[in-house]
Amino acid sequence: MEIIKFNEQIIAIIYRNSDWIPGLNFITPSELFLQVGSWWYQKGKKLQSHFHKNLLREANRTHEMTYVKQGSMKVTLYSDDKSIINEFILEKGDLAIYAYGGHGYEILSDDTQIIEAKNGPFISVEEDKEKF
C-alpha cells in the first residue's frame, strides 16, 4: 500500500492487487470521509448481521475511490493550485482512494472497466466539481 501526501495531507492511497492480506483490513484512516476496507475470508466465515445507525455526519468535500476490474488507467494527482504532484498506473485488481487535491484519469486499455465510489449525496456537477 502506498500513501501519497502533499503538505502533510493525504492526496491518494494506492492499494495494489498484491497488497491484500487475510482478514479485515481497513485501507483508509478513520478520519477520511470515505471508509474503504478489504475482506479476505475463507468459506464458512460468517460476519455478524448489523444495521448502520442514523448518525449525523458532516463532510465538507467528496472523497473518491476507483477500482480497476479490467484494463488499466493512468491517474494524475494535482495540488490545490492545479500543479501535478504525482502520476501512477492502476491495473486489474488495483484501487486508489483520492482524499484531497485533484485528480484526472486516462484510460490506457480498450474495454477498461472501473468501479467508482464516493461519499454522497451527490448534488450536481456544477456544485460538486471544479473542472480544469
BELMO-V906235 format. One record per pair of residues at least 24 apart in sequence whose ideal C-beta (glycine too) atoms are under 6 Angstrom apart, sorted by the first residue. I is the first residue (numbers start at 1). J is the second residue. D is the distance in whole Angstrom. If there is no record, write none. Layout:
BEGIN
I/J/D, I/J/D
END
This chain:
BEGIN
4/86/5, 6/79/6, 6/85/5, 9/100/5, 10/99/5, 11/77/5, 11/100/6, 11/101/4, 12/77/6, 12/96/5, 12/98/5, 13/97/4, 14/96/5, 15/95/5, 16/94/5, 17/93/3, 17/94/6, 28/97/6, 32/63/6, 32/99/6, 33/59/4, 33/63/5, 33/119/5, 34/63/4, 34/119/5, 36/65/6, 36/97/5, 59/119/6, 62/118/5, 63/99/5, 63/119/6, 64/98/5, 64/118/4, 65/97/5, 65/117/5, 66/96/6, 66/114/5, 66/116/5, 67/95/4, 67/115/4, 68/92/6, 68/94/5, 68/114/6, 69/113/4, 70/113/4, 71/109/4, 71/111/6, 71/112/3, 72/108/4, 72/109/5, 73/105/5, 73/107/5, 73/108/6, 74/106/4, 74/108/6, 75/105/6, 76/104/5, 77/101/6, 77/103/6, 78/102/4, 82/132/6
END
